[in-house]
Amino acid sequence: MELKAKRLEGRTAIVTGAAYGIGYATAERFVAEGANVVIADIKGQEEAAERLRRPNVLALQIDVRDDDSVAAGIARVLEHFGSIDILVNNAAISAELRPTRFEDQLINDWRRVYDVNVIGVFRMCRAVSPHMRRAKWGRIVNLASGTAFKGAPGMLHYIASKGAILAMTRSLATEFGDDNVLVNCVSPGLTMTESVVAADHIMENFQEFAMSSRVLKRSATAEDVANAIFFFASADSAFVTGQTVTADGGSVFH
């Protein structure tokens, strides 16, 4: 996708969980807009970078559960591109989770979900903070979920983690405001990514409900969500922080 005006020219963006799905679509949009893009994931990042076939793309294995992995990744980004301007916190445990009554969910499952979906976001924000504060410019975009607004049975650990992201976004915005680092959130509905389509338990349990609750009666694509993420990374959102956009076809109003 080539655009006439490259609106992220000169910016460097890290997108976590970017090997597939929404993360990859976001990386693709950012590259088309002229950004240097870091495809950060625990697997598949090299293949994703190869599909983009651009010199301004760097594939890095970053595990958001591990402080050393995050620190090494940030150091590599700075060595390669010289700055970090945009962070998209997309990495999450989601499609692999099977609906389970909350009474039957294990404490270790909660810890595993929170380590990626919540603490992983904290780790990444903490790691980029000194560089964005020093530059007096930054954009952080977190990914929540429409389920955090309306609930869904059998997914309490996941929904709780995404509710935490909504609250973290608001609080981080207040901490970063003096340094012109904007923190916002995109909340997708059920999106037809590769992992979702391949997860029969998700399609069987949630697809019909997701479609029936939407004003726009079509499936959501990863590009639909990436477009909302791009808004928060672009100059169009220069006076917007602490906000959440629900990119879900009108399923949630808030």
RAPEQUI-V179647 format. One record per pair of residues at least 24 apart in sequence whose C-alpha atoms are under 10 Angstrom apart, sorted by the first residue. I is the first residue (numbers start at 0). J is the second residue. D is the distance in Angstrom with one decimal. If there is no record, write none. Layout:
# RAPEQUI-V179647
i=I j=J d=D
i=I j=J d=D
This chain:
# RAPEQUI-V179647
i=0 j=27 d=7.9
i=0 j=28 d=7.4
i=0 j=30 d=9.0
i=0 j=31 d=6.0
i=0 j=32 d=9.1
i=1 j=28 d=9.0
i=1 j=30 d=9.1
i=1 j=31 d=5.5
i=1 j=32 d=7.8
i=1 j=33 d=9.5
i=2 j=28 d=9.5
i=2 j=31 d=6.5
i=2 j=32 d=6.7
i=2 j=33 d=9.2
i=3 j=31 d=9.4
i=3 j=32 d=8.8
i=4 j=31 d=9.3
i=4 j=32 d=7.2
i=4 j=33 d=8.6
i=5 j=29 d=9.0
i=5 j=30 d=8.9
i=5 j=31 d=7.0
i=5 j=32 d=4.2
i=5 j=33 d=4.9
i=5 j=34 d=8.0
i=6 j=31 d=9.0
i=6 j=32 d=5.3
i=6 j=33 d=6.6
i=6 j=34 d=8.1
i=6 j=229 d=9.8
i=6 j=232 d=9.6
i=6 j=233 d=6.9
i=6 j=234 d=7.9
i=6 j=235 d=9.9
i=7 j=31 d=8.7
i=7 j=32 d=5.2
i=7 j=33 d=5.2
i=7 j=34 d=4.9
i=7 j=35 d=8.5
i=7 j=84 d=9.9
i=7 j=85 d=9.8
i=7 j=229 d=9.4
i=7 j=232 d=8.2
i=7 j=233 d=6.8
i=7 j=234 d=8.6
i=8 j=32 d=6.6
i=8 j=33 d=4.3
i=8 j=34 d=5.2
i=8 j=35 d=8.0
i=9 j=33 d=7.1
i=9 j=34 d=6.0
i=9 j=35 d=7.1
i=9 j=80 d=9.6
i=9 j=82 d=9.5
i=9 j=84 d=9.3
i=10 j=34 d=5.1
i=10 j=35 d=6.1
i=10 j=36 d=8.5
i=10 j=80 d=9.2
i=10 j=82 d=7.9
i=10 j=83 d=7.5
i=10 j=84 d=5.8
i=10 j=85 d=7.4
i=10 j=137 d=9.7
i=10 j=232 d=9.8
i=11 j=35 d=4.5
i=11 j=36 d=5.9
i=11 j=37 d=7.7
i=11 j=55 d=9.2
i=11 j=56 d=9.7
i=11 j=76 d=8.7
i=11 j=77 d=9.4
i=11 j=80 d=7.0
i=11 j=81 d=8.5
i=11 j=82 d=6.3
i=11 j=83 d=5.2
i=11 j=84 d=5.2
i=11 j=85 d=6.2
i=11 j=86 d=8.7
i=12 j=36 d=4.9
i=12 j=37 d=6.1
i=12 j=38 d=8.8
i=12 j=56 d=9.7
i=12 j=76 d=9.4
i=12 j=80 d=9.8
i=12 j=82 d=9.0
i=12 j=83 d=6.3
i=12 j=84 d=5.9
i=12 j=85 d=4.3
i=12 j=86 d=5.7
i=12 j=87 d=7.5
i=12 j=137 d=9.8
i=12 j=138 d=9.0
i=12 j=139 d=9.5
i=12 j=232 d=9.0
i=13 j=37 d=4.7
i=13 j=38 d=6.5
i=13 j=39 d=6.9
i=13 j=57 d=9.3
i=13 j=58 d=9.9
i=13 j=59 d=9.7
i=13 j=72 d=9.8
i=13 j=73 d=9.1
i=13 j=76 d=8.4
i=13 j=83 d=7.4
i=13 j=84 d=8.3
i=13 j=85 d=6.2
i=13 j=86 d=4.9
i=13 j=87 d=6.2
i=13 j=88 d=8.4
i=13 j=89 d=9.9
i=13 j=123 d=9.6
i=13 j=127 d=9.7
i=13 j=139 d=9.6
i=14 j=38 d=5.7
i=14 j=39 d=5.9
i=14 j=40 d=8.5
i=14 j=85 d=8.3
i=14 j=86 d=6.1
i=14 j=87 d=4.7
i=14 j=88 d=6.4
i=14 j=89 d=6.7
i=14 j=90 d=8.3
i=14 j=140 d=9.4
i=15 j=39 d=4.7
i=15 j=40 d=5.8
i=15 j=41 d=9.1
i=15 j=44 d=9.8
i=15 j=59 d=9.6
i=15 j=60 d=9.6
i=15 j=61 d=7.9
i=15 j=62 d=9.0
i=15 j=63 d=8.3
i=15 j=86 d=8.1
i=15 j=87 d=6.3
i=15 j=88 d=5.6
i=15 j=89 d=5.2
i=15 j=90 d=5.0
i=15 j=91 d=8.8
i=15 j=119 d=9.8
i=15 j=120 d=9.5
i=15 j=123 d=9.0
i=16 j=40 d=4.8
i=16 j=41 d=7.6
i=16 j=42 d=8.9
i=16 j=43 d=9.4
i=16 j=44 d=8.5
i=16 j=60 d=9.8
i=16 j=61 d=9.0
i=16 j=62 d=9.4
i=16 j=63 d=9.4
i=16 j=87 d=9.1
i=16 j=88 d=7.9
i=16 j=89 d=5.5
i=16 j=90 d=4.1
i=16 j=91 d=7.2
i=16 j=92 d=9.9
i=17 j=41 d=9.5
i=17 j=42 d=9.6
i=17 j=43 d=8.7
i=17 j=44 d=7.0
i=17 j=47 d=7.7
i=17 j=48 d=9.4
i=17 j=58 d=9.3
i=17 j=87 d=9.3
i=17 j=88 d=9.6
i=17 j=89 d=7.4
i=17 j=90 d=7.6
i=18 j=42 d=7.2
i=18 j=43 d=5.3
i=18 j=44 d=4.8
i=18 j=45 d=8.0
i=18 j=46 d=7.6
i=18 j=47 d=5.2
i=18 j=48 d=8.0
i=18 j=58 d=9.0
i=18 j=90 d=9.8
i=19 j=43 d=7.8
i=19 j=44 d=8.5
i=19 j=46 d=9.8
i=19 j=47 d=7.4
i=19 j=192 d=7.8
i=19 j=193 d=7.3
i=19 j=194 d=8.2
i=19 j=221 d=9.4
i=20 j=89 d=9.8
i=20 j=190 d=8.8
i=20 j=191 d=8.3
i=20 j=192 d=4.9
i=20 j=193 d=6.2
i=20 j=194 d=7.4
i=20 j=195 d=9.0
i=20 j=220 d=8.8
i=20 j=221 d=5.9
i=20 j=222 d=8.8
i=20 j=224 d=9.9
i=20 j=225 d=9.7
i=21 j=89 d=7.7
i=21 j=90 d=9.6
i=21 j=142 d=9.7
i=21 j=187 d=9.5
i=21 j=190 d=8.4
i=21 j=191 d=9.3
i=21 j=192 d=7.0
i=21 j=193 d=9.5
i=21 j=220 d=8.2
i=21 j=221 d=4.6
i=21 j=222 d=7.0
i=21 j=223 d=8.8
i=21 j=224 d=6.7
i=21 j=225 d=6.3
i=21 j=228 d=9.6
i=22 j=87 d=8.2
i=22 j=88 d=8.8
i=22 j=89 d=6.1
i=22 j=90 d=7.8
i=22 j=142 d=10.0
i=22 j=192 d=10.0
i=22 j=221 d=8.1
i=22 j=222 d=9.6
i=22 j=224 d=9.4
i=22 j=225 d=7.7
i=22 j=228 d=9.9
i=23 j=47 d=7.3
i=23 j=48 d=9.2
i=23 j=50 d=10.0
i=23 j=51 d=9.4
i=23 j=89 d=9.8
i=23 j=221 d=8.3
i=23 j=222 d=9.2
i=23 j=225 d=8.7
i=24 j=192 d=9.8
i=24 j=220 d=9.2
i=24 j=221 d=5.9
i=24 j=222 d=5.6
i=24 j=223 d=9.0
i=24 j=224 d=8.3
i=24 j=225 d=5.9
i=24 j=226 d=8.8
i=25 j=87 d=8.6
i=25 j=89 d=9.5
i=25 j=221 d=8.1
i=25 j=222 d=7.3
i=25 j=223 d=9.7
i=25 j=224 d=8.0
i=25 j=225 d=4.6
i=25 j=226 d=7.6
i=25 j=227 d=9.3
i=25 j=228 d=7.1
i=25 j=229 d=7.3
i=26 j=51 d=8.8
i=26 j=56 d=8.8
i=26 j=87 d=9.5
i=26 j=225 d=8.4
i=26 j=229 d=9.7
i=27 j=51 d=7.0
i=27 j=56 d=9.7
i=27 j=222 d=9.2
i=27 j=225 d=8.8
i=28 j=222 d=8.2
i=28 j=225 d=7.1
i=28 j=226 d=7.7
i=28 j=228 d=9.5
i=28 j=229 d=7.5
i=29 j=225 d=9.0
i=29 j=226 d=9.7
i=29 j=228 d=9.6
i=29 j=229 d=7.3
i=29 j=232 d=8.9
i=29 j=233 d=9.7
i=30 j=54 d=9.9
i=30 j=55 d=7.6
i=30 j=56 d=7.6
i=32 j=229 d=9.3
i=32 j=233 d=9.6
i=34 j=84 d=9.7
i=34 j=85 d=9.5
i=35 j=76 d=9.9
i=35 j=79 d=9.9
i=35 j=80 d=7.4
i=35 j=82 d=9.8
i=35 j=83 d=9.4
i=35 j=84 d=9.7
i=35 j=85 d=9.9
i=36 j=76 d=9.5
i=36 j=80 d=9.3
i=36 j=83 d=9.8
i=36 j=85 d=9.2
i=36 j=86 d=10.0
i=37 j=72 d=9.6
i=37 j=76 d=7.4
i=37 j=79 d=10.0
i=37 j=80 d=9.5
i=37 j=83 d=9.8
i=37 j=86 d=9.5
i=39 j=63 d=9.4
i=39 j=69 d=9.8
i=39 j=72 d=8.4
i=39 j=89 d=9.8
i=39 j=90 d=8.8
i=40 j=89 d=9.8
i=40 j=90 d=7.6
i=41 j=90 d=9.4
i=55 j=79 d=9.8
i=55 j=80 d=8.8
i=56 j=80 d=9.9
i=62 j=90 d=9.2
i=62 j=115 d=8.7
i=62 j=119 d=8.4
i=63 j=88 d=9.7
i=63 j=90 d=7.8
i=63 j=91 d=9.4
i=63 j=114 d=8.2
i=63 j=115 d=6.3
i=63 j=116 d=9.0
i=63 j=117 d=9.8
i=63 j=118 d=8.1
i=63 j=119 d=4.7
i=63 j=120 d=7.5
i=63 j=121 d=9.1
i=63 j=122 d=6.8
i=63 j=123 d=7.0
i=64 j=111 d=9.2
i=64 j=113 d=9.6
i=64 j=114 d=6.0
i=64 j=115 d=5.8
i=64 j=116 d=9.3
i=64 j=117 d=9.8
i=64 j=118 d=7.4
i=64 j=119 d=5.6
i=64 j=120 d=9.3
i=64 j=122 d=8.0
i=64 j=123 d=9.7
i=65 j=114 d=9.3
i=65 j=115 d=9.6
i=65 j=118 d=9.9
i=65 j=119 d=8.2
i=65 j=122 d=8.4
i=66 j=119 d=9.2
i=66 j=122 d=7.1
i=66 j=123 d=9.1
i=66 j=126 d=9.0
i=69 j=119 d=9.3
i=69 j=122 d=7.4
i=69 j=123 d=6.9
i=69 j=125 d=9.9
i=69 j=126 d=7.3
i=69 j=127 d=9.8
i=70 j=122 d=9.2
i=70 j=123 d=8.9
i=70 j=126 d=6.8
i=70 j=127 d=9.4
i=72 j=126 d=9.6
i=73 j=123 d=8.9
i=73 j=126 d=7.1
i=73 j=127 d=7.4
i=73 j=130 d=9.8
i=74 j=126 d=9.7
i=77 j=130 d=9.3
i=82 j=127 d=9.7
i=82 j=130 d=7.3
i=82 j=131 d=8.4
i=82 j=134 d=8.8
i=83 j=127 d=7.0
i=83 j=128 d=9.4
i=83 j=129 d=10.0
i=83 j=130 d=6.6
i=83 j=131 d=6.8
i=83 j=134 d=9.1
i=83 j=136 d=9.5
i=83 j=137 d=7.9
i=83 j=138 d=9.4
i=84 j=127 d=8.6
i=84 j=130 d=8.2
i=84 j=131 d=6.4
i=84 j=134 d=8.5
i=84 j=135 d=9.8
i=84 j=136 d=6.9
i=84 j=137 d=4.9
i=84 j=138 d=6.4
i=84 j=139 d=8.5
i=84 j=180 d=9.1
i=84 j=232 d=9.1
i=85 j=127 d=9.0
i=85 j=131 d=8.6
i=85 j=136 d=9.1
i=85 j=137 d=5.9
i=85 j=138 d=4.7
i=85 j=139 d=5.8
i=85 j=140 d=7.9
i=85 j=180 d=9.4
i=85 j=181 d=9.6
i=85 j=231 d=9.6
i=85 j=232 d=6.7
i=85 j=233 d=9.6
i=86 j=120 d=10.0
i=86 j=123 d=8.1
i=86 j=124 d=7.9
i=86 j=127 d=7.9
i=86 j=131 d=10.0
i=86 j=137 d=8.1
i=86 j=138 d=6.3
i=86 j=139 d=4.8
i=86 j=140 d=6.3
i=86 j=141 d=8.3
i=86 j=182 d=9.5
i=86 j=232 d=8.7
i=87 j=120 d=9.3
i=87 j=123 d=9.3
i=87 j=124 d=9.6
i=87 j=138 d=8.3
i=87 j=139 d=5.9
i=87 j=140 d=4.8
i=87 j=141 d=5.9
i=87 j=142 d=7.8
i=87 j=182 d=10.0
i=87 j=183 d=9.8
i=87 j=184 d=9.4
i=87 j=185 d=10.0
i=87 j=228 d=8.0
i=87 j=229 d=9.8
i=87 j=231 d=9.9
i=87 j=232 d=8.8
i=88 j=116 d=8.9
i=88 j=117 d=9.8
i=88 j=119 d=8.4
i=88 j=120 d=6.0
i=88 j=121 d=9.4
i=88 j=123 d=7.6
i=88 j=124 d=8.5
i=88 j=139 d=7.6
i=88 j=140 d=6.2
i=88 j=141 d=4.8
i=88 j=142 d=6.2
i=88 j=143 d=9.4
i=88 j=164 d=9.9
i=88 j=184 d=9.3
i=89 j=116 d=8.6
i=89 j=119 d=9.9
i=89 j=120 d=8.5
i=89 j=140 d=8.4
i=89 j=141 d=6.6
i=89 j=142 d=5.5
i=89 j=143 d=8.7
i=89 j=185 d=9.8
i=90 j=115 d=7.2
i=90 j=116 d=7.0
i=90 j=117 d=9.9
i=90 j=119 d=8.1
i=90 j=120 d=8.3
i=90 j=141 d=9.6
i=90 j=142 d=8.5
i=91 j=115 d=5.8
i=91 j=116 d=4.9
i=91 j=117 d=8.6
i=91 j=119 d=8.5
i=91 j=120 d=9.2
i=91 j=142 d=8.8
i=91 j=143 d=9.6
i=91 j=157 d=9.3
i=91 j=160 d=9.6
i=91 j=161 d=9.6
i=92 j=116 d=6.5
i=92 j=157 d=7.8
i=92 j=160 d=9.8
i=93 j=154 d=9.3
i=93 j=157 d=6.9
i=93 j=158 d=9.7
i=93 j=194 d=9.1
i=93 j=195 d=8.8
i=93 j=201 d=9.8
i=94 j=192 d=9.6
i=94 j=193 d=9.7
i=94 j=194 d=6.1
i=94 j=195 d=5.7
i=94 j=196 d=9.2
i=94 j=197 d=8.8
i=94 j=198 d=6.5
i=94 j=199 d=9.7
i=94 j=200 d=8.9
i=94 j=201 d=7.2
i=95 j=194 d=8.1
i=95 j=195 d=8.7
i=95 j=197 d=9.8
i=95 j=198 d=7.3
i=95 j=200 d=9.2
i=95 j=201 d=9.0
i=96 j=153 d=9.5
i=96 j=154 d=7.9
i=96 j=156 d=9.5
i=96 j=157 d=8.2
i=96 j=198 d=9.3
i=96 j=200 d=9.0
i=96 j=201 d=8.8
i=97 j=153 d=7.7
i=97 j=154 d=7.7
i=97 j=198 d=9.2
i=97 j=199 d=9.8
i=97 j=200 d=6.7
i=97 j=201 d=7.7
i=97 j=204 d=9.8
i=98 j=151 d=9.3
i=98 j=152 d=7.2
i=98 j=153 d=4.2
i=98 j=154 d=5.5
i=98 j=155 d=8.8
i=98 j=157 d=9.9
i=98 j=200 d=7.8
i=98 j=201 d=8.2
i=98 j=204 d=8.2
i=98 j=205 d=10.0
i=99 j=152 d=7.9
i=99 j=153 d=4.3
i=99 j=154 d=6.6
i=99 j=155 d=8.4
i=99 j=156 d=9.7
i=100 j=152 d=7.3
i=100 j=153 d=4.8
i=100 j=154 d=7.7
i=100 j=155 d=8.2
i=101 j=152 d=8.4
i=101 j=153 d=6.2
i=101 j=154 d=7.5
i=101 j=155 d=6.2
i=101 j=156 d=8.0
i=102 j=153 d=9.5
i=102 j=155 d=9.9
i=103 j=153 d=9.4
i=104 j=153 d=8.8
i=104 j=154 d=9.1
i=104 j=155 d=8.6
i=104 j=156 d=8.1
i=105 j=156 d=9.6
i=106 j=156 d=9.4
i=108 j=156 d=7.8
i=108 j=157 d=9.8
i=109 j=155 d=9.0
i=109 j=156 d=5.6
i=109 j=157 d=8.1
i=109 j=159 d=9.4
i=109 j=160 d=8.9
i=110 j=156 d=8.9
i=111 j=156 d=9.6
i=112 j=156 d=6.9
i=112 j=157 d=6.7
i=112 j=159 d=9.6
i=112 j=160 d=7.3
i=113 j=156 d=7.9
i=113 j=157 d=8.1
i=113 j=159 d=8.8
i=113 j=160 d=6.0
i=113 j=161 d=9.3
i=113 j=163 d=9.4
i=114 j=160 d=9.5
i=115 j=160 d=9.2
i=116 j=142 d=9.2
i=116 j=143 d=9.1
i=116 j=157 d=8.1
i=116 j=159 d=9.8
i=116 j=160 d=6.1
i=116 j=161 d=7.3
i=116 j=163 d=8.9
i=116 j=164 d=8.1
i=117 j=159 d=9.6
i=117 j=160 d=6.0
i=117 j=161 d=7.7
i=117 j=162 d=9.5
i=117 j=163 d=6.9
i=117 j=164 d=6.6
i=117 j=167 d=8.8
i=118 j=160 d=9.5
i=118 j=163 d=10.0
i=118 j=164 d=9.8
i=120 j=164 d=8.2
i=120 j=167 d=9.1
i=121 j=164 d=9.5
i=121 j=167 d=8.6
i=121 j=171 d=9.7
i=124 j=171 d=8.9
i=124 j=182 d=9.8
i=128 j=175 d=8.5
i=128 j=178 d=9.9
i=128 j=180 d=8.8
i=131 j=175 d=9.2
i=131 j=178 d=7.8
i=131 j=179 d=8.6
i=131 j=180 d=6.7
i=132 j=175 d=7.8
i=132 j=176 d=9.7
i=132 j=177 d=8.8
i=132 j=178 d=5.4
i=132 j=179 d=7.8
i=132 j=180 d=7.1
i=133 j=178 d=8.0
i=134 j=178 d=8.2
i=134 j=179 d=9.0
i=134 j=180 d=9.3
i=135 j=175 d=9.6
i=135 j=176 d=9.7
i=135 j=177 d=8.4
i=135 j=178 d=4.8
i=135 j=179 d=5.5
i=135 j=180 d=6.9
i=136 j=175 d=9.7
i=136 j=176 d=9.9
i=136 j=178 d=6.6
i=136 j=179 d=5.1
i=136 j=180 d=5.2
i=136 j=181 d=8.1
i=137 j=175 d=9.1
i=137 j=178 d=8.3
i=137 j=179 d=6.6
i=137 j=180 d=4.2
i=137 j=181 d=6.2
i=137 j=182 d=8.4
i=137 j=232 d=8.7
i=138 j=179 d=8.6
i=138 j=180 d=5.6
i=138 j=181 d=5.0
i=138 j=182 d=6.1
i=138 j=183 d=8.0
i=138 j=231 d=7.2
i=138 j=232 d=5.8
i=138 j=233 d=8.5
i=138 j=234 d=9.9
i=138 j=236 d=9.5
i=138 j=237 d=9.4
i=138 j=240 d=9.3
i=139 j=168 d=8.9
i=139 j=171 d=9.4
i=139 j=172 d=9.2
i=139 j=180 d=7.4
i=139 j=181 d=6.2
i=139 j=182 d=4.7
i=139 j=183 d=6.4
i=139 j=184 d=8.3
i=139 j=228 d=9.7
i=139 j=231 d=8.1
i=139 j=232 d=7.6
i=139 j=240 d=9.5
i=140 j=168 d=8.4
i=140 j=181 d=8.4
i=140 j=182 d=5.9
i=140 j=183 d=5.1
i=140 j=184 d=5.3
i=140 j=185 d=7.1
i=140 j=227 d=9.9
i=140 j=228 d=6.7
i=140 j=229 d=9.1
i=140 j=230 d=9.8
i=140 j=231 d=6.8
i=140 j=232 d=7.4
i=140 j=240 d=9.9
i=140 j=241 d=9.8
i=140 j=242 d=9.9
i=140 j=243 d=9.5
i=141 j=165 d=8.4
i=141 j=167 d=9.1
i=141 j=168 d=7.1
i=141 j=182 d=7.7
i=141 j=183 d=6.3
i=141 j=184 d=4.6
i=141 j=185 d=6.3
i=141 j=186 d=8.5
i=141 j=228 d=8.7
i=141 j=231 d=10.0
i=141 j=243 d=9.0
i=142 j=168 d=9.6
i=142 j=183 d=8.9
i=142 j=184 d=5.7
i=142 j=185 d=5.1
i=142 j=186 d=5.8
i=142 j=187 d=7.6
i=142 j=224 d=9.6
i=142 j=228 d=8.8
i=142 j=243 d=9.2
i=142 j=244 d=9.9
i=143 j=168 d=9.6
i=143 j=184 d=6.7
i=143 j=185 d=6.1
i=143 j=186 d=4.6
i=143 j=187 d=6.9
i=143 j=188 d=9.4
i=143 j=243 d=8.6
i=143 j=244 d=9.6
i=143 j=245 d=8.9
i=144 j=184 d=9.6
i=144 j=185 d=7.8
i=144 j=186 d=4.5
i=144 j=187 d=5.2
i=144 j=188 d=6.2
i=144 j=189 d=8.4
i=144 j=245 d=8.1
i=144 j=246 d=9.3
i=144 j=247 d=9.2
i=145 j=185 d=9.4
i=145 j=186 d=5.6
i=145 j=187 d=5.8
i=145 j=188 d=5.1
i=145 j=189 d=8.0
i=145 j=209 d=9.7
i=145 j=244 d=10.0
i=145 j=245 d=6.9
i=145 j=246 d=8.5
i=145 j=247 d=7.4
i=145 j=250 d=8.0
i=145 j=251 d=6.8
i=145 j=252 d=9.9
i=146 j=186 d=8.8
i=146 j=187 d=8.9
i=146 j=188 d=7.6
i=146 j=189 d=9.0
i=146 j=209 d=10.0
i=146 j=251 d=9.2
i=147 j=186 d=8.7
i=148 j=186 d=9.3
i=148 j=245 d=9.7
i=148 j=250 d=10.0
i=148 j=251 d=7.2
i=148 j=252 d=8.9
i=148 j=253 d=8.5
i=149 j=250 d=9.3
i=149 j=251 d=7.5
i=149 j=252 d=9.9
i=151 j=204 d=9.9
i=151 j=205 d=8.6
i=151 j=208 d=9.9
i=152 j=204 d=9.4
i=152 j=205 d=9.7
i=153 j=204 d=9.8
i=161 j=186 d=8.9
i=165 j=241 d=8.8
i=165 j=242 d=8.6
i=165 j=243 d=7.4
i=166 j=241 d=9.1
i=167 j=241 d=9.0
i=168 j=240 d=8.7
i=168 j=241 d=5.7
i=168 j=242 d=7.5
i=168 j=243 d=8.3
i=169 j=240 d=7.9
i=169 j=241 d=4.4
i=169 j=242 d=7.0
i=169 j=243 d=8.9
i=170 j=241 d=7.5
i=171 j=240 d=9.4
i=171 j=241 d=7.6
i=172 j=239 d=9.7
i=172 j=240 d=6.0
i=172 j=241 d=5.0
i=172 j=242 d=8.7
i=173 j=240 d=8.6
i=173 j=241 d=7.6
i=175 j=240 d=9.6
i=176 j=240 d=8.2
i=176 j=241 d=9.6
i=179 j=237 d=8.9
i=179 j=238 d=9.6
i=179 j=240 d=9.6
i=180 j=237 d=9.7
i=180 j=240 d=8.6
i=181 j=231 d=8.4
i=181 j=232 d=8.9
i=181 j=236 d=8.6
i=181 j=237 d=7.9
i=181 j=238 d=8.4
i=181 j=239 d=7.2
i=181 j=240 d=5.1
i=181 j=241 d=7.4
i=181 j=242 d=9.6
i=182 j=231 d=8.4
i=182 j=232 d=9.6
i=182 j=239 d=8.4
i=182 j=240 d=5.3
i=182 j=241 d=5.6
i=182 j=242 d=7.7
i=182 j=243 d=9.6
i=183 j=228 d=9.0
i=183 j=231 d=6.8
i=183 j=232 d=9.2
i=183 j=236 d=9.5
i=183 j=239 d=7.8
i=183 j=240 d=5.5
i=183 j=241 d=5.0
i=183 j=242 d=5.0
i=183 j=243 d=6.0
i=183 j=244 d=8.3
i=184 j=227 d=9.3
i=184 j=228 d=8.0
i=184 j=231 d=8.2
i=184 j=240 d=8.9
i=184 j=241 d=7.5
i=184 j=242 d=6.1
i=184 j=243 d=4.5
i=184 j=244 d=6.4
i=184 j=245 d=8.6
i=185 j=224 d=7.6
i=185 j=225 d=9.1
i=185 j=227 d=6.8
i=185 j=228 d=6.4
i=185 j=230 d=9.9
i=185 j=231 d=8.7
i=185 j=242 d=8.5
i=185 j=243 d=5.5
i=185 j=244 d=4.9
i=185 j=245 d=5.9
i=185 j=246 d=6.7
i=185 j=247 d=9.7
i=186 j=224 d=8.3
i=186 j=227 d=9.3
i=186 j=228 d=9.6
i=186 j=243 d=6.7
i=186 j=244 d=6.0
i=186 j=245 d=4.5
i=186 j=246 d=5.9
i=186 j=247 d=7.5
i=186 j=251 d=9.5
i=187 j=219 d=8.6
i=187 j=220 d=9.9
i=187 j=221 d=9.2
i=187 j=223 d=8.9
i=187 j=224 d=6.4
i=187 j=225 d=9.8
i=187 j=227 d=9.4
i=187 j=244 d=8.4
i=187 j=245 d=5.8
i=187 j=246 d=4.8
i=187 j=247 d=5.3
i=187 j=248 d=9.0
i=187 j=250 d=9.8
i=187 j=251 d=9.8
i=188 j=213 d=9.2
i=188 j=218 d=9.6
i=188 j=219 d=7.5
i=188 j=220 d=10.0
i=188 j=224 d=9.0
i=188 j=245 d=7.5
i=188 j=246 d=6.5
i=188 j=247 d=4.4
i=188 j=248 d=7.7
i=188 j=249 d=9.1
i=188 j=250 d=7.5
i=188 j=251 d=8.6
i=189 j=218 d=8.1
i=189 j=219 d=6.9
i=189 j=220 d=9.0
i=189 j=221 d=9.9
i=189 j=246 d=9.7
i=189 j=247 d=7.4
i=189 j=248 d=9.9
i=190 j=218 d=6.9
i=190 j=219 d=4.8
i=190 j=220 d=5.6
i=190 j=221 d=6.4
i=190 j=222 d=9.6
i=190 j=223 d=8.7
i=190 j=224 d=8.3
i=190 j=246 d=9.6
i=190 j=247 d=8.2
i=191 j=218 d=6.7
i=191 j=219 d=5.9
i=191 j=220 d=5.5
i=191 j=221 d=6.8
i=192 j=219 d=8.8
i=192 j=220 d=6.9
i=192 j=221 d=6.2
i=192 j=222 d=9.7
i=193 j=221 d=9.4
i=209 j=247 d=8.9
i=209 j=248 d=9.7
i=209 j=250 d=7.6
i=210 j=247 d=9.7
i=210 j=248 d=9.0
i=210 j=250 d=8.5
i=211 j=250 d=8.6
i=212 j=247 d=9.6
i=212 j=248 d=9.0
i=212 j=249 d=8.0
i=212 j=250 d=5.2
i=212 j=251 d=8.3
i=213 j=247 d=7.3
i=213 j=248 d=5.5
i=213 j=249 d=5.2
i=213 j=250 d=4.3
i=213 j=251 d=8.0
i=214 j=247 d=9.0
i=214 j=248 d=5.9
i=214 j=249 d=4.9
i=214 j=250 d=6.3
i=214 j=251 d=9.4
i=215 j=247 d=8.5
i=215 j=248 d=4.9
i=215 j=249 d=6.4
i=215 j=250 d=8.3
i=216 j=248 d=7.6
i=216 j=249 d=9.4
i=216 j=250 d=10.0
i=217 j=248 d=8.0
i=218 j=247 d=9.3
i=218 j=248 d=8.7
i=219 j=246 d=8.6
i=219 j=247 d=7.1
i=219 j=248 d=7.5
i=220 j=247 d=9.9
i=223 j=247 d=8.6
i=223 j=248 d=9.2
